[in-house]
Amino acid sequence: MFRQTPIQKIDPRTVAEQNSNKTLEDATKGKRQSTVEPVLGTLTQFLGLRKVNIIGIAQANKVMHMSAVAYNVKKYLKFTKNNQRAVLC
């Protein structure tokens, strides 16, 4: 469910420079889509965040933060479990 990929710091400007037909906005959009949208997809598909039954932006912000915490904790637990297996072998 969760992919463990190394974090790559890619500057959108370098991507835009490498691809002459892409503008800076296109490169920024692509970077956002590759980092943010898989997380939101996981939250909606697997963690049940299809509808936020809250009134107000501040409370909806709290719900999103708690969902992000749950996502990160779940990913961290899987990461530590895999590292423990590697150490034991």
Contact map, one row per residue, 1 for C-alpha under 8 A:
11100000000000000000000000000000000000000000000000000000000000000000000000000000000000000
11110000000000000000000000000000000000000000000000000000000000000000000000100000000000000
11111000000000000000000000000000000000000000000000000000000000000000000000000000000000000
01111100000000000000000000000000000000000000000000000000000000000000000000000010000000000
00111110000000000000000000000000000000000000000000000000000000000000000000000000000000000
00011111000000000000000000000000000000000000000000000000000000000000000000000000000000000
00001111100000000000000000000000000000000000000000000000000000000000000000000000000000000
00000111110000000000000000000000000000000000000000000000000000000000000000000000000000000
00000011111000000000000000000000000000000000000000000000000000000000000000000000000000000
00000001111101100000000000000000000000000000000000000000000000000000000000000000000000000
00000000111111100000000000000000000000000000000000000000000000000000000000000000000000000
00000000011111110000000100110010000000000000000000000000000000000000000000000000000000000
00000000001111111000000100100000000000000000000000000000000000000000000000000000000000000
00000000011111111100000000000000000000000000000000000000000000000000000000000000000000000
00000000011111111110000000100000000000000000000000000000000000000000000000000000000000000
00000000000111111111111101100000000000000000000000000000000000000000000000000000000000000
00000000000011111111010000000000000000000000000000000000000000000000000000000000000000000
00000000000001111111000000000000000000000000000000000000000000000000000000000000000000000
00000000000000111111110000000000000000000000000000000000000000000000000000000000000000000
00000000000000011111111000000000000000000000000000000000000000000000000000000000000000000
00000000000000010011111000000000000000000000000000000000000000000000000000000000000000000
00000000000000011011111111100000000000000000000000000000000000000000000000000000000000000
00000000000000010001111111100000000000000000000000000000000000000000000000000000000000000
00000000000110010000011111110000000000000000000000000000000000000000000000000000000000000
00000000000000000000011111111000000000000000000000000000000000000000000000000000000000000
00000000000000010000011111111100000000000000000000000000000000000000000000000000000000000
00000000000110110000011111111110000000000000000000000000000000000000000000000000000000000
00000000000100000000000111111111000000000000000000000000000000000000000000000000000000000
00000000000000000000000011111111100000000000000000000000000000000000000000000000000000000
00000000000000000000000001111111110000000000000000000000000000000000000000000000000000000
00000000000100000000000000111111111000000000000000000000000000000000000000000000000000000
00000000000000000000000000011111111110000000000000000000000000000000000000000000000000000
00000000000000000000000000001111111111000000000000000000000000000000000000000000000000000
00000000000000000000000000000111111111000000000000000000000000000000000000000000000000000
00000000000000000000000000000011111111100000000000000000000000000000000000000000000000000
00000000000000000000000000000001111111110000000000000000000000000000000000000000000000000
00000000000000000000000000000001111111111000000000000000000000000000000000000000000000000
00000000000000000000000000000000111111111100000000000000000000000000000000000000000000000
00000000000000000000000000000000001111111110000000000000000000000000000000000000000000000
00000000000000000000000000000000000111111111000000000000000000000000000000000000000000000
00000000000000000000000000000000000011111111100000000000000000000000000000000000000000000
00000000000000000000000000000000000001111111111000000000000000000000000000000000000000000
00000000000000000000000000000000000000111111111111000000000000000010001000000000000000000
00000000000000000000000000000000000000011111111111000000000000000000000000000000000000000
00000000000000000000000000000000000000001111111111000000000000000000000000000000000000000
00000000000000000000000000000000000000000111111100000000000000000000000000000000000000000
00000000000000000000000000000000000000000111111110000000000000000000000000000000000000000
00000000000000000000000000000000000000000011111111100000000000000000000000000000000000000
00000000000000000000000000000000000000000011101111110000000000000010000000000000000000000
00000000000000000000000000000000000000000011100111110000000000000000000000000000000000000
00000000000000000000000000000000000000000000000111111000000000000000000000000000000000000
00000000000000000000000000000000000000000000000011111100000100100000000000000000000000000
00000000000000000000000000000000000000000000000000111110000000000000000000000000000000000
00000000000000000000000000000000000000000000000000011111001100000000000000000000000000000
00000000000000000000000000000000000000000000000000001111101100000000000000000000000000000
00000000000000000000000000000000000000000000000000000111111100000000000000000000000000000
00000000000000000000000000000000000000000000000000000011111110000000000000000000000000000
00000000000000000000000000000000000000000000000000000001111111000000000000000000000000000
00000000000000000000000000000000000000000000000000000111111111100000000000000000000000000
00000000000000000000000000000000000000000000000000010111111111110000000000000000000000000
00000000000000000000000000000000000000000000000000000000111111111000000000000000000000000
00000000000000000000000000000000000000000000000000000000011111111100000000000000000000000
00000000000000000000000000000000000000000000000000010000001111111110000000000000000000000
00000000000000000000000000000000000000000000000000000000000111111111000000000000000000000
00000000000000000000000000000000000000000000000000000000000011111111100000000000000000000
00000000000000000000000000000000000000000000000000000000000001111111110000000000000000000
00000000000000000000000000000000000000000010000010000000000000111111111000000000000000000
00000000000000000000000000000000000000000000000000000000000000011111111100000000000000000
00000000000000000000000000000000000000000000000000000000000000001111111110000000000000000
00000000000000000000000000000000000000000000000000000000000000000111111111000000000000000
00000000000000000000000000000000000000000010000000000000000000000011111111100000000000000
00000000000000000000000000000000000000000000000000000000000000000001111111110000000000000
00000000000000000000000000000000000000000000000000000000000000000000111111111000000000000
00000000000000000000000000000000000000000000000000000000000000000000011111111100000000000
01000000000000000000000000000000000000000000000000000000000000000000001111111110000000000
00000000000000000000000000000000000000000000000000000000000000000000000111111111000000000
00000000000000000000000000000000000000000000000000000000000000000000000011111111100000000
00000000000000000000000000000000000000000000000000000000000000000000000001111111110000000
00010000000000000000000000000000000000000000000000000000000000000000000000111111111000000
00000000000000000000000000000000000000000000000000000000000000000000000000011111111100000
00000000000000000000000000000000000000000000000000000000000000000000000000001111111110000
00000000000000000000000000000000000000000000000000000000000000000000000000000111111111000
00000000000000000000000000000000000000000000000000000000000000000000000000000011111111100
00000000000000000000000000000000000000000000000000000000000000000000000000000001111111110
00000000000000000000000000000000000000000000000000000000000000000000000000000000111111111
00000000000000000000000000000000000000000000000000000000000000000000000000000000011111111
00000000000000000000000000000000000000000000000000000000000000000000000000000000001111111
00000000000000000000000000000000000000000000000000000000000000000000000000000000000111111
00000000000000000000000000000000000000000000000000000000000000000000000000000000000011111
